[in-house]
Amino acid sequence: MKKPQLILTRLKNVAGTLMLVASLALLQACGSDGKKESRTEDALEKTGDAIAADTKDATEKAKEDLKEAGEKADAKSEEISADFKRERDEAVAKMKIQKEKLDAKIDELKAKADKQKDKAKAETERQKVKLEDERRDLDRDIDKAKNATADAWKDVKSGFKSAGRDIGDAFDKAGDKLKKDN
């Protein structure tokens, strides 16, 4: 019977030794590496440093992107300003041509009215007065166009288009009247 007891004692010694080795291994794994902080705190610190570095990089990139976007916006603004000025100058030039044509038609109606009889003269005078009103409106439109800012240009331009159609109608009516009277 000594044999089973000897085996049991040896088994207890082996088990005890294994437990001691396992405990030492666990103690070693959980132990400190000479620092006064835990590994969790160390990992958090490293993560915080990484986040700070990423944030700094992202901030610098965002600043560069904003600067680039600002430069592009400035360039586009200059381009739009140049387009606006060119378009405005073209519109003013076209209106001046319309004004010259309107002046010529008014002069033609004045000369025609002087040679006409009473009924035809009254109609010609009425057409001449209407054209003179259109000319005054055109003068105001030219002044508006010359002084228009880029922001107000769209509204001014749409008003000119409407006025241009009215003037064109007045020219057509006056021209038709002159043809009939000739």
Summary of the structure (lengths in Angstrom):
residues: 182
radius of gyration: 47.5
end to end distance: 152.2
largest distance: 158.2
contacts: 425
relative contact order: 0.07
helix: 91%
strand: 0%
